[in-house]
Amino acid sequence: MGTPANEMLKTIKTLSDAEKLKIVDALLEDLDKPDPEVDRVWADEAERRYKKFQEGSLKTTDYEQVMKRYRTQ
């Protein structure tokens, strides 16, 4: 007899892609634990970038330019 994980994997292989995605979403949600330190670092970075944007010292690229670049690749 296999481990519970191996038994689940056998069952998962029989599921539709939509059912598999539900399982993936549930697992990722369960594993995604909030980390206050990471949240603080990202908030600080966002604030830094916003200030630079307001000052006009942040180089920006128009959405259409970005999309044009990726459409031609």
N, CA, C and O atoms as a Tripos MOL2 file, in Angstrom:
@<TRIPOS>MOLECULE
protein
  292   291    73     0     0
PROTEIN
NO_CHARGES

@<TRIPOS>ATOM
      1 N           0.8400   -1.1790    0.0000 N.3       1 MET1
      2 CA          0.0000    0.0000    0.0000 C.3       1 MET1
      3 C           0.8830    1.2390    0.0000 C.2       1 MET1
      4 O           1.8830    1.2950    0.7150 O.2       1 MET1
      5 N           0.5080    2.2470   -0.8130 N.am      2 GLY2
      6 CA          1.2970    3.4620   -0.9250 C.3       2 GLY2
      7 C           1.0130    4.4360    0.2040 C.2       2 GLY2
      8 O           0.1230    4.2260    1.0290 O.2       2 GLY2
      9 N           1.7810    5.4910    0.2180 N.am      3 THR3
     10 CA          1.5640    6.5390    1.2170 C.3       3 THR3
     11 C           0.2980    7.3090    0.8660 C.2       3 THR3
     12 O          -0.1630    7.2610   -0.2740 O.2       3 THR3
     13 N          -0.2570    8.0110    1.8260 N.am      4 PRO4
     14 CA         -1.4520    8.8150    1.5210 C.3       4 PRO4
     15 C          -1.2130    9.7910    0.3590 C.2       4 PRO4
     16 O          -2.0940    9.9810   -0.4800 O.2       4 PRO4
     17 N          -0.0430   10.4010    0.3080 N.am      5 ALA5
     18 CA          0.2550   11.3330   -0.7790 C.3       5 ALA5
     19 C           0.2490   10.6200   -2.1220 C.2       5 ALA5
     20 O          -0.3000   11.1340   -3.0970 O.2       5 ALA5
     21 N           0.8560    9.4420   -2.1780 N.am      6 ASN6
     22 CA          0.8820    8.6950   -3.4370 C.3       6 ASN6
     23 C          -0.5240    8.2620   -3.8570 C.2       6 ASN6
     24 O          -0.8480    8.2680   -5.0450 O.2       6 ASN6
     25 N          -1.3420    7.8940   -2.9000 N.am      7 GLU7
     26 CA         -2.7210    7.5230   -3.2050 C.3       7 GLU7
     27 C          -3.4860    8.7280   -3.7630 C.2       7 GLU7
     28 O          -4.2500    8.6060   -4.7200 O.2       7 GLU7
     29 N          -3.2640    9.8850   -3.1470 N.am      8 MET8
     30 CA         -3.9180   11.0940   -3.6410 C.3       8 MET8
     31 C          -3.4540   11.4340   -5.0510 C.2       8 MET8
     32 O          -4.2550   11.8300   -5.8990 O.2       8 MET8
     33 N          -2.1730   11.2800   -5.2930 N.am      9 LEU9
     34 CA         -1.6420   11.5790   -6.6240 C.3       9 LEU9
     35 C          -2.2700   10.6810   -7.6840 C.2       9 LEU9
     36 O          -2.5620   11.1300   -8.7930 O.2       9 LEU9
     37 N          -2.4750    9.4190   -7.3430 N.am     10 LYS10
     38 CA         -3.1440    8.5140   -8.2880 C.3      10 LYS10
     39 C          -4.5480    9.0170   -8.6060 C.2      10 LYS10
     40 O          -4.9650    9.0180   -9.7640 O.2      10 LYS10
     41 N          -5.2630    9.4360   -7.5900 N.am     11 THR11
     42 CA         -6.6180    9.9480   -7.7840 C.3      11 THR11
     43 C          -6.5920   11.2460   -8.5880 C.2      11 THR11
     44 O          -7.4040   11.4350   -9.4940 O.2      11 THR11
     45 N          -5.6730   12.1280   -8.2610 N.am     12 ILE12
     46 CA         -5.5830   13.4140   -8.9490 C.3      12 ILE12
     47 C          -5.3630   13.2250  -10.4430 C.2      12 ILE12
     48 O          -5.9030   13.9800  -11.2510 O.2      12 ILE12
     49 N          -4.5850   12.2350  -10.8090 N.am     13 LYS13
     50 CA         -4.3100   11.9920  -12.2280 C.3      13 LYS13
     51 C          -5.5720   11.6540  -13.0130 C.2      13 LYS13
     52 O          -5.5960   11.7990  -14.2350 O.2      13 LYS13
     53 N          -6.6140   11.2080  -12.3300 N.am     14 THR14
     54 CA         -7.8600   10.8460  -13.0150 C.3      14 THR14
     55 C          -8.8140   12.0360  -13.1490 C.2      14 THR14
     56 O          -9.8390   11.9290  -13.8210 O.2      14 THR14
     57 N          -8.4930   13.1490  -12.5260 N.am     15 LEU15
     58 CA         -9.3870   14.3050  -12.5190 C.3      15 LEU15
     59 C          -9.2530   15.1380  -13.7860 C.2      15 LEU15
     60 O          -8.2610   15.0470  -14.5090 O.2      15 LEU15
     61 N         -10.2640   15.9440  -14.0340 N.am     16 SER16
     62 CA        -10.2090   16.8850  -15.1620 C.3      16 SER16
     63 C          -9.2240   18.0080  -14.8210 C.2      16 SER16
     64 O          -8.8510   18.1990  -13.6630 O.2      16 SER16
     65 N          -8.8190   18.7360  -15.8480 N.am     17 ASP17
     66 CA         -7.9030   19.8510  -15.6140 C.3      17 ASP17
     67 C          -8.5130   20.8770  -14.6650 C.2      17 ASP17
     68 O          -7.8120   21.4220  -13.8130 O.2      17 ASP17
     69 N          -9.8040   21.1450  -14.8010 N.am     18 ALA18
     70 CA        -10.4690   22.1150  -13.9320 C.3      18 ALA18
     71 C         -10.4320   21.6640  -12.4700 C.2      18 ALA18
     72 O         -10.2070   22.4720  -11.5680 O.2      18 ALA18
     73 N         -10.6550   20.3750  -12.2480 N.am     19 GLU19
     74 CA        -10.6060   19.8470  -10.8790 C.3      19 GLU19
     75 C          -9.1890   19.9060  -10.3300 C.2      19 GLU19
     76 O          -8.9840   20.2080   -9.1540 O.2      19 GLU19
     77 N          -8.2110   19.6160  -11.1830 N.am     20 LYS20
     78 CA         -6.8050   19.7040  -10.7540 C.3      20 LYS20
     79 C          -6.4510   21.1330  -10.3670 C.2      20 LYS20
     80 O          -5.7490   21.3510   -9.3800 O.2      20 LYS20
     81 N          -6.9360   22.1160  -11.1400 N.am     21 LEU21
     82 CA         -6.6530   23.5200  -10.8290 C.3      21 LEU21
     83 C          -7.2540   23.9320   -9.4940 C.2      21 LEU21
     84 O          -6.6570   24.7270   -8.7670 O.2      21 LEU21
     85 N          -8.4180   23.4060   -9.1640 N.am     22 LYS22
     86 CA         -9.0100   23.6920   -7.8610 C.3      22 LYS22
     87 C          -8.0960   23.1930   -6.7440 C.2      22 LYS22
     88 O          -7.9220   23.8630   -5.7250 O.2      22 LYS22
     89 N          -7.5270   22.0320   -6.9430 N.am     23 ILE23
     90 CA         -6.6170   21.4680   -5.9270 C.3      23 ILE23
     91 C          -5.3550   22.3110   -5.8300 C.2      23 ILE23
     92 O          -4.8920   22.6170   -4.7310 O.2      23 ILE23
     93 N          -4.8000   22.6870   -6.9740 N.am     24 VAL24
     94 CA         -3.5980   23.5230   -6.9820 C.3      24 VAL24
     95 C          -3.8770   24.8430   -6.2610 C.2      24 VAL24
     96 O          -3.0870   25.2700   -5.4190 O.2      24 VAL24
     97 N          -5.0040   25.4900   -6.5910 N.am     25 ASP25
     98 CA         -5.3640   26.7500   -5.9360 C.3      25 ASP25
     99 C          -5.4800   26.5760   -4.4250 C.2      25 ASP25
    100 O          -4.9940   27.4070   -3.6580 O.2      25 ASP25
    101 N          -6.1230   25.5000   -4.0100 N.am     26 ALA26
    102 CA         -6.2980   25.2650   -2.5780 C.3      26 ALA26
    103 C          -4.9520   25.0410   -1.8900 C.2      26 ALA26
    104 O          -4.7220   25.5440   -0.7910 O.2      26 ALA26
    105 N          -4.0740   24.2920   -2.5340 N.am     27 LEU27
    106 CA         -2.7500   24.0460   -1.9470 C.3      27 LEU27
    107 C          -1.9370   25.3340   -1.8520 C.2      27 LEU27
    108 O          -1.3120   25.6050   -0.8270 O.2      27 LEU27
    109 N          -1.9470   26.1310   -2.9290 N.am     28 LEU28
    110 CA         -1.1910   27.3820   -2.9120 C.3      28 LEU28
    111 C          -1.7380   28.3410   -1.8630 C.2      28 LEU28
    112 O          -0.9740   29.0170   -1.1730 O.2      28 LEU28
    113 N          -3.0500   28.4000   -1.7460 N.am     29 GLU29
    114 CA         -3.6600   29.2580   -0.7330 C.3      29 GLU29
    115 C          -3.2560   28.8040    0.6660 C.2      29 GLU29
    116 O          -2.9860   29.6270    1.5400 O.2      29 GLU29
    117 N          -3.2180   27.5050    0.8680 N.am     30 ASP30
    118 CA         -2.8370   26.9650    2.1720 C.3      30 ASP30
    119 C          -1.3700   27.2440    2.4920 C.2      30 ASP30
    120 O          -1.0170   27.4850    3.6470 O.2      30 ASP30
    121 N          -0.5200   27.2100    1.4710 N.am     31 LEU31
    122 CA          0.9080   27.4140    1.6810 C.3      31 LEU31
    123 C           1.2980   28.8830    1.7570 C.2      31 LEU31
    124 O           2.3630   29.2080    2.2810 O.2      31 LEU31
    125 N           0.4650   29.7670    1.2500 N.am     32 ASP32
    126 CA          0.7770   31.1890    1.1890 C.3      32 ASP32
    127 C           0.4590   31.8530    2.5180 C.2      32 ASP32
    128 O          -0.6180   32.4190    2.7040 O.2      32 ASP32
    129 N           1.3930   31.7780    3.4190 N.am     33 LYS33
    130 CA          1.2180   32.3730    4.7380 C.3      33 LYS33
    131 C           1.7160   33.8200    4.7180 C.2      33 LYS33
    132 O           2.7910   34.0950    4.1850 O.2      33 LYS33
    133 N           0.9450   34.7430    5.2910 N.am     34 PRO34
    134 CA          1.3940   36.1380    5.3290 C.3      34 PRO34
    135 C           2.7170   36.2610    6.0800 C.2      34 PRO34
    136 O           2.9390   35.6060    7.0990 O.2      34 PRO34
    137 N           3.5750   37.1060    5.5580 N.am     35 ASP35
    138 CA          4.8580   37.3760    6.2030 C.3      35 ASP35
    139 C           4.9600   38.8840    6.3850 C.2      35 ASP35
    140 O           5.2180   39.6030    5.4200 O.2      35 ASP35
    141 N           4.7620   39.3730    7.5970 N.am     36 PRO36
    142 CA          4.7730   40.8160    7.8330 C.3      36 PRO36
    143 C           6.0620   41.4940    7.3570 C.2      36 PRO36
    144 O           6.0170   42.6330    6.8910 O.2      36 PRO36
    145 N           7.1790   40.8300    7.4640 N.am     37 GLU37
    146 CA          8.4500   41.4210    7.0260 C.3      37 GLU37
    147 C           8.4610   41.6050    5.5130 C.2      37 GLU37
    148 O           8.8810   42.6530    5.0210 O.2      37 GLU37
    149 N           8.0070   40.6040    4.7750 N.am     38 VAL38
    150 CA          7.9500   40.7140    3.3160 C.3      38 VAL38
    151 C           6.9540   41.8050    2.9260 C.2      38 VAL38
    152 O           7.2270   42.5970    2.0230 O.2      38 VAL38
    153 N           5.8140   41.8520    3.5920 N.am     39 ASP39
    154 CA          4.8210   42.8880    3.3110 C.3      39 ASP39
    155 C           5.3940   44.2820    3.5560 C.2      39 ASP39
    156 O           5.1450   45.2030    2.7780 O.2      39 ASP39
    157 N           6.1620   44.4380    4.6370 N.am     40 ARG40
    158 CA          6.7650   45.7320    4.9520 C.3      40 ARG40
    159 C           7.7800   46.1360    3.8950 C.2      40 ARG40
    160 O           7.8110   47.2890    3.4660 O.2      40 ARG40
    161 N           8.6170   45.1800    3.4710 N.am     41 VAL41
    162 CA          9.6370   45.4690    2.4570 C.3      41 VAL41
    163 C           8.9650   45.9060    1.1490 C.2      41 VAL41
    164 O           9.3940   46.8810    0.5310 O.2      41 VAL41
    165 N           7.9180   45.1930    0.7290 N.am     42 TRP42
    166 CA          7.2180   45.5660   -0.5050 C.3      42 TRP42
    167 C           6.5310   46.9150   -0.3730 C.2      42 TRP42
    168 O           6.5230   47.6950   -1.3250 O.2      42 TRP42
    169 N           5.9530   47.2050    0.7870 N.am     43 ALA43
    170 CA          5.3050   48.5010    1.0030 C.3      43 ALA43
    171 C           6.3310   49.6250    0.9240 C.2      43 ALA43
    172 O           6.0700   50.6660    0.3230 O.2      43 ALA43
    173 N           7.4980   49.4140    1.5300 N.am     44 ASP44
    174 CA          8.5690   50.4130    1.4570 C.3      44 ASP44
    175 C           9.0170   50.6280    0.0180 C.2      44 ASP44
    176 O           9.2230   51.7640   -0.4090 O.2      44 ASP44
    177 N           9.1690   49.5340   -0.7310 N.am     45 GLU45
    178 CA          9.5980   49.6320   -2.1390 C.3      45 GLU45
    179 C           8.5480   50.3500   -2.9730 C.2      45 GLU45
    180 O           8.8910   51.1860   -3.8090 O.2      45 GLU45
    181 N           7.2790   50.0390   -2.7590 N.am     46 ALA46
    182 CA          6.2030   50.6990   -3.5020 C.3      46 ALA46
    183 C           6.1880   52.1960   -3.2020 C.2      46 ALA46
    184 O           6.0140   53.0180   -4.1020 O.2      46 ALA46
    185 N           6.3680   52.5350   -1.9460 N.am     47 GLU47
    186 CA          6.3880   53.9500   -1.5690 C.3      47 GLU47
    187 C           7.5860   54.6670   -2.2060 C.2      47 GLU47
    188 O           7.4570   55.7950   -2.6830 O.2      47 GLU47
    189 N           8.7400   54.0130   -2.2100 N.am     48 ARG48
    190 CA          9.9390   54.6000   -2.8100 C.3      48 ARG48
    191 C           9.7110   54.8480   -4.2970 C.2      48 ARG48
    192 O          10.0300   55.9220   -4.8060 O.2      48 ARG48
    193 N           9.1590   53.8570   -4.9910 N.am     49 ARG49
    194 CA          8.9120   54.0040   -6.4280 C.3      49 ARG49
    195 C           7.8790   55.0850   -6.7080 C.2      49 ARG49
    196 O           8.0260   55.8450   -7.6650 O.2      49 ARG49
    197 N           6.8330   55.1650   -5.8870 N.am     50 TYR50
    198 CA          5.7940   56.1740   -6.0840 C.3      50 TYR50
    199 C           6.3650   57.5780   -5.9110 C.2      50 TYR50
    200 O           6.0480   58.4760   -6.6910 O.2      50 TYR50
    201 N           7.2020   57.7720   -4.8980 N.am     51 LYS51
    202 CA          7.8320   59.0790   -4.6850 C.3      51 LYS51
    203 C           8.6810   59.4630   -5.8930 C.2      51 LYS51
    204 O           8.6330   60.6050   -6.3500 O.2      51 LYS51
    205 N           9.4580   58.5090   -6.4120 N.am     52 LYS52
    206 CA         10.2800   58.7890   -7.5920 C.3      52 LYS52
    207 C           9.4030   59.1260   -8.7890 C.2      52 LYS52
    208 O           9.7390   60.0140   -9.5720 O.2      52 LYS52
    209 N           8.2860   58.4280   -8.9370 N.am     53 PHE53
    210 CA          7.3530   58.7070  -10.0190 C.3      53 PHE53
    211 C           6.8130   60.1330   -9.8860 C.2      53 PHE53
    212 O           6.7620   60.8780  -10.8640 O.2      53 PHE53
    213 N           6.4120   60.5020   -8.6730 N.am     54 GLN54
    214 CA          5.8780   61.8470   -8.4420 C.3      54 GLN54
    215 C           6.9290   62.9220   -8.7310 C.2      54 GLN54
    216 O           6.6040   63.9950   -9.2390 O.2      54 GLN54
    217 N           8.1860   62.6290   -8.4050 N.am     55 GLU55
    218 CA          9.2730   63.5820   -8.6480 C.3      55 GLU55
    219 C           9.6390   63.6670  -10.1220 C.2      55 GLU55
    220 O          10.2840   64.6190  -10.5610 O.2      55 GLU55
    221 N           9.2190   62.6590  -10.8780 N.am     56 GLY56
    222 CA          9.5740   62.6170  -12.2930 C.3      56 GLY56
    223 C          10.9410   61.9980  -12.5410 C.2      56 GLY56
    224 O          11.4810   62.0970  -13.6430 O.2      56 GLY56
    225 N          11.4990   61.3640  -11.5280 N.am     57 SER57
    226 CA         12.8330   60.7750  -11.6820 C.3      57 SER57
    227 C          12.7970   59.2660  -11.9360 C.2      57 SER57
    228 O          13.8400   58.6140  -11.9810 O.2      57 SER57
    229 N          11.6030   58.7230  -12.1010 N.am     58 LEU58
    230 CA         11.4620   57.3050  -12.3830 C.3      58 LEU58
    231 C          11.1760   57.1320  -13.8650 C.2      58 LEU58
    232 O          10.2140   57.6980  -14.3830 O.2      58 LEU58
    233 N          11.9960   56.3620  -14.5410 N.am     59 LYS59
    234 CA         11.7830   56.1290  -15.9630 C.3      59 LYS59
    235 C          10.5730   55.1980  -16.1150 C.2      59 LYS59
    236 O          10.5220   54.1250  -15.5140 O.2      59 LYS59
    237 N           9.6160   55.6240  -16.9190 N.am     60 THR60
    238 CA          8.4240   54.8220  -17.1460 C.3      60 THR60
    239 C           8.3200   54.4680  -18.6250 C.2      60 THR60
    240 O           8.9300   55.1110  -19.4790 O.2      60 THR60
    241 N           7.5430   53.4420  -18.9040 N.am     61 THR61
    242 CA          7.3160   53.0090  -20.2790 C.3      61 THR61
    243 C           5.8220   52.9070  -20.4980 C.2      61 THR61
    244 O           5.1050   52.3080  -19.6970 O.2      61 THR61
    245 N           5.3590   53.4930  -21.5820 N.am     62 ASP62
    246 CA          3.9460   53.4610  -21.9390 C.3      62 ASP62
    247 C           3.5100   52.0170  -22.1820 C.2      62 ASP62
    248 O           4.2620   51.2200  -22.7430 O.2      62 ASP62
    249 N           2.3010   51.6910  -21.7610 N.am     63 TYR63
    250 CA          1.7520   50.3450  -21.9190 C.3      63 TYR63
    251 C           1.8200   49.8800  -23.3680 C.2      63 TYR63
    252 O           2.2250   48.7490  -23.6410 O.2      63 TYR63
    253 N           1.4270   50.7450  -24.2960 N.am     64 GLU64
    254 CA          1.4370   50.3680  -25.7110 C.3      64 GLU64
    255 C           2.8440   50.0400  -26.2020 C.2      64 GLU64
    256 O           3.0130   49.1440  -27.0290 O.2      64 GLU64
    257 N           3.8480   50.7480  -25.7080 N.am     65 GLN65
    258 CA          5.2290   50.4500  -26.0890 C.3      65 GLN65
    259 C           5.6510   49.0710  -25.5840 C.2      65 GLN65
    260 O           6.3130   48.3130  -26.2930 O.2      65 GLN65
    261 N           5.2670   48.7650  -24.3700 N.am     66 VAL66
    262 CA          5.5970   47.4520  -23.8090 C.3      66 VAL66
    263 C           4.9280   46.3540  -24.6210 C.2      66 VAL66
    264 O           5.5640   45.3650  -24.9840 O.2      66 VAL66
    265 N           3.6430   46.5320  -24.9040 N.am     67 MET67
    266 CA          2.9140   45.5050  -25.6480 C.3      67 MET67
    267 C           3.4680   45.3580  -27.0640 C.2      67 MET67
    268 O           3.5690   44.2410  -27.5720 O.2      67 MET67
    269 N           3.8210   46.4540  -27.6950 N.am     68 LYS68
    270 CA          4.3890   46.3960  -29.0430 C.3      68 LYS68
    271 C           5.6950   45.6040  -29.0270 C.2      68 LYS68
    272 O           5.9450   44.7950  -29.9210 O.2      68 LYS68
    273 N           6.5200   45.8350  -28.0190 N.am     69 ARG69
    274 CA          7.7960   45.1170  -27.8980 C.3      69 ARG69
    275 C           7.5720   43.6060  -27.7770 C.2      69 ARG69
    276 O           8.2890   42.8220  -28.3980 O.2      69 ARG69
    277 N           6.5880   43.2010  -26.9870 N.am     70 TYR70
    278 CA          6.3600   41.7690  -26.7820 C.3      70 TYR70
    279 C           5.5860   41.1130  -27.9050 C.2      70 TYR70
    280 O           5.6930   39.9040  -28.1120 O.2      70 TYR70
    281 N           4.8090   41.8990  -28.6310 N.am     71 ARG71
    282 CA          4.0860   41.3360  -29.7760 C.3      71 ARG71
    283 C           5.0190   41.0260  -30.9330 C.2      71 ARG71
    284 O           4.7410   40.1330  -31.7330 O.2      71 ARG71
    285 N           6.1170   41.7520  -31.0280 N.am     72 THR72
    286 CA          7.0480   41.5540  -32.1460 C.3      72 THR72
    287 C           8.0920   40.4960  -31.8500 C.2      72 THR72
    288 O           8.8860   40.1610  -32.7280 O.2      72 THR72
    289 N           8.1140   39.9770  -30.6720 N.am     73 GLN73
    290 CA          9.1140   38.9460  -30.3240 C.3      73 GLN73
    291 C           8.6580   37.5860  -30.7810 C.2      73 GLN73
    292 O           9.3640   36.5980  -30.5780 O.2      73 GLN73
@<TRIPOS>BOND
     1     1     2 1
     2     2     3 1
     3     3     4 2
     4     3     5 am
     5     5     6 1
     6     6     7 1
     7     7     8 2
     8     7     9 am
     9     9    10 1
    10    10    11 1
    11    11    12 2
    12    11    13 am
    13    13    14 1
    14    14    15 1
    15    15    16 2
    16    15    17 am
    17    17    18 1
    18    18    19 1
    19    19    20 2
    20    19    21 am
    21    21    22 1
    22    22    23 1
    23    23    24 2
    24    23    25 am
    25    25    26 1
    26    26    27 1
    27    27    28 2
    28    27    29 am
    29    29    30 1
    30    30    31 1
    31    31    32 2
    32    31    33 am
    33    33    34 1
    34    34    35 1
    35    35    36 2
    36    35    37 am
    37    37    38 1
    38    38    39 1
    39    39    40 2
    40    39    41 am
    41    41    42 1
    42    42    43 1
    43    43    44 2
    44    43    45 am
    45    45    46 1
    46    46    47 1
    47    47    48 2
    48    47    49 am
    49    49    50 1
    50    50    51 1
    51    51    52 2
    52    51    53 am
    53    53    54 1
    54    54    55 1
    55    55    56 2
    56    55    57 am
    57    57    58 1
    58    58    59 1
    59    59    60 2
    60    59    61 am
    61    61    62 1
    62    62    63 1
    63    63    64 2
    64    63    65 am
    65    65    66 1
    66    66    67 1
    67    67    68 2
    68    67    69 am
    69    69    70 1
    70    70    71 1
    71    71    72 2
    72    71    73 am
    73    73    74 1
    74    74    75 1
    75    75    76 2
    76    75    77 am
    77    77    78 1
    78    78    79 1
    79    79    80 2
    80    79    81 am
    81    81    82 1
    82    82    83 1
    83    83    84 2
    84    83    85 am
    85    85    86 1
    86    86    87 1
    87    87    88 2
    88    87    89 am
    89    89    90 1
    90    90    91 1
    91    91    92 2
    92    91    93 am
    93    93    94 1
    94    94    95 1
    95    95    96 2
    96    95    97 am
    97    97    98 1
    98    98    99 1
    99    99   100 2
   100    99   101 am
   101   101   102 1
   102   102   103 1
   103   103   104 2
   104   103   105 am
   105   105   106 1
   106   106   107 1
   107   107   108 2
   108   107   109 am
   109   109   110 1
   110   110   111 1
   111   111   112 2
   112   111   113 am
   113   113   114 1
   114   114   115 1
   115   115   116 2
   116   115   117 am
   117   117   118 1
   118   118   119 1
   119   119   120 2
   120   119   121 am
   121   121   122 1
   122   122   123 1
   123   123   124 2
   124   123   125 am
   125   125   126 1
   126   126   127 1
   127   127   128 2
   128   127   129 am
   129   129   130 1
   130   130   131 1
   131   131   132 2
   132   131   133 am
   133   133   134 1
   134   134   135 1
   135   135   136 2
   136   135   137 am
   137   137   138 1
   138   138   139 1
   139   139   140 2
   140   139   141 am
   141   141   142 1
   142   142   143 1
   143   143   144 2
   144   143   145 am
   145   145   146 1
   146   146   147 1
   147   147   148 2
   148   147   149 am
   149   149   150 1
   150   150   151 1
   151   151   152 2
   152   151   153 am
   153   153   154 1
   154   154   155 1
   155   155   156 2
   156   155   157 am
   157   157   158 1
   158   158   159 1
   159   159   160 2
   160   159   161 am
   161   161   162 1
   162   162   163 1
   163   163   164 2
   164   163   165 am
   165   165   166 1
   166   166   167 1
   167   167   168 2
   168   167   169 am
   169   169   170 1
   170   170   171 1
   171   171   172 2
   172   171   173 am
   173   173   174 1
   174   174   175 1
   175   175   176 2
   176   175   177 am
   177   177   178 1
   178   178   179 1
   179   179   180 2
   180   179   181 am
   181   181   182 1
   182   182   183 1
   183   183   184 2
   184   183   185 am
   185   185   186 1
   186   186   187 1
   187   187   188 2
   188   187   189 am
   189   189   190 1
   190   190   191 1
   191   191   192 2
   192   191   193 am
   193   193   194 1
   194   194   195 1
   195   195   196 2
   196   195   197 am
   197   197   198 1
   198   198   199 1
   199   199   200 2
   200   199   201 am
   201   201   202 1
   202   202   203 1
   203   203   204 2
   204   203   205 am
   205   205   206 1
   206   206   207 1
   207   207   208 2
   208   207   209 am
   209   209   210 1
   210   210   211 1
   211   211   212 2
   212   211   213 am
   213   213   214 1
   214   214   215 1
   215   215   216 2
   216   215   217 am
   217   217   218 1
   218   218   219 1
   219   219   220 2
   220   219   221 am
   221   221   222 1
   222   222   223 1
   223   223   224 2
   224   223   225 am
   225   225   226 1
   226   226   227 1
   227   227   228 2
   228   227   229 am
   229   229   230 1
   230   230   231 1
   231   231   232 2
   232   231   233 am
   233   233   234 1
   234   234   235 1
   235   235   236 2
   236   235   237 am
   237   237   238 1
   238   238   239 1
   239   239   240 2
   240   239   241 am
   241   241   242 1
   242   242   243 1
   243   243   244 2
   244   243   245 am
   245   245   246 1
   246   246   247 1
   247   247   248 2
   248   247   249 am
   249   249   250 1
   250   250   251 1
   251   251   252 2
   252   251   253 am
   253   253   254 1
   254   254   255 1
   255   255   256 2
   256   255   257 am
   257   257   258 1
   258   258   259 1
   259   259   260 2
   260   259   261 am
   261   261   262 1
   262   262   263 1
   263   263   264 2
   264   263   265 am
   265   265   266 1
   266   266   267 1
   267   267   268 2
   268   267   269 am
   269   269   270 1
   270   270   271 1
   271   271   272 2
   272   271   273 am
   273   273   274 1
   274   274   275 1
   275   275   276 2
   276   275   277 am
   277   277   278 1
   278   278   279 1
   279   279   280 2
   280   279   281 am
   281   281   282 1
   282   282   283 1
   283   283   284 2
   284   283   285 am
   285   285   286 1
   286   286   287 1
   287   287   288 2
   288   287   289 am
   289   289   290 1
   290   290   291 1
   291   291   292 2
@<TRIPOS>SUBSTRUCTURE
     1 MET1         2 RESIDUE 1 A MET
     2 GLY2         6 RESIDUE 1 A GLY
     3 THR3        10 RESIDUE 1 A THR
     4 PRO4        14 RESIDUE 1 A PRO
     5 ALA5        18 RESIDUE 1 A ALA
     6 ASN6        22 RESIDUE 1 A ASN
     7 GLU7        26 RESIDUE 1 A GLU
     8 MET8        30 RESIDUE 1 A MET
     9 LEU9        34 RESIDUE 1 A LEU
    10 LYS10       38 RESIDUE 1 A LYS
    11 THR11       42 RESIDUE 1 A THR
    12 ILE12       46 RESIDUE 1 A ILE
    13 LYS13       50 RESIDUE 1 A LYS
    14 THR14       54 RESIDUE 1 A THR
    15 LEU15       58 RESIDUE 1 A LEU
    16 SER16       62 RESIDUE 1 A SER
    17 ASP17       66 RESIDUE 1 A ASP
    18 ALA18       70 RESIDUE 1 A ALA
    19 GLU19       74 RESIDUE 1 A GLU
    20 LYS20       78 RESIDUE 1 A LYS
    21 LEU21       82 RESIDUE 1 A LEU
    22 LYS22       86 RESIDUE 1 A LYS
    23 ILE23       90 RESIDUE 1 A ILE
    24 VAL24       94 RESIDUE 1 A VAL
    25 ASP25       98 RESIDUE 1 A ASP
    26 ALA26      102 RESIDUE 1 A ALA
    27 LEU27      106 RESIDUE 1 A LEU
    28 LEU28      110 RESIDUE 1 A LEU
    29 GLU29      114 RESIDUE 1 A GLU
    30 ASP30      118 RESIDUE 1 A ASP
    31 LEU31      122 RESIDUE 1 A LEU
    32 ASP32      126 RESIDUE 1 A ASP
    33 LYS33      130 RESIDUE 1 A LYS
    34 PRO34      134 RESIDUE 1 A PRO
    35 ASP35      138 RESIDUE 1 A ASP
    36 PRO36      142 RESIDUE 1 A PRO
    37 GLU37      146 RESIDUE 1 A GLU
    38 VAL38      150 RESIDUE 1 A VAL
    39 ASP39      154 RESIDUE 1 A ASP
    40 ARG40      158 RESIDUE 1 A ARG
    41 VAL41      162 RESIDUE 1 A VAL
    42 TRP42      166 RESIDUE 1 A TRP
    43 ALA43      170 RESIDUE 1 A ALA
    44 ASP44      174 RESIDUE 1 A ASP
    45 GLU45      178 RESIDUE 1 A GLU
    46 ALA46      182 RESIDUE 1 A ALA
    47 GLU47      186 RESIDUE 1 A GLU
    48 ARG48      190 RESIDUE 1 A ARG
    49 ARG49      194 RESIDUE 1 A ARG
    50 TYR50      198 RESIDUE 1 A TYR
    51 LYS51      202 RESIDUE 1 A LYS
    52 LYS52      206 RESIDUE 1 A LYS
    53 PHE53      210 RESIDUE 1 A PHE
    54 GLN54      214 RESIDUE 1 A GLN
    55 GLU55      218 RESIDUE 1 A GLU
    56 GLY56      222 RESIDUE 1 A GLY
    57 SER57      226 RESIDUE 1 A SER
    58 LEU58      230 RESIDUE 1 A LEU
    59 LYS59      234 RESIDUE 1 A LYS
    60 THR60      238 RESIDUE 1 A THR
    61 THR61      242 RESIDUE 1 A THR
    62 ASP62      246 RESIDUE 1 A ASP
    63 TYR63      250 RESIDUE 1 A TYR
    64 GLU64      254 RESIDUE 1 A GLU
    65 GLN65      258 RESIDUE 1 A GLN
    66 VAL66      262 RESIDUE 1 A VAL
    67 MET67      266 RESIDUE 1 A MET
    68 LYS68      270 RESIDUE 1 A LYS
    69 ARG69      274 RESIDUE 1 A ARG
    70 TYR70      278 RESIDUE 1 A TYR
    71 ARG71      282 RESIDUE 1 A ARG
    72 THR72      286 RESIDUE 1 A THR
    73 GLN73      290 RESIDUE 1 A GLN
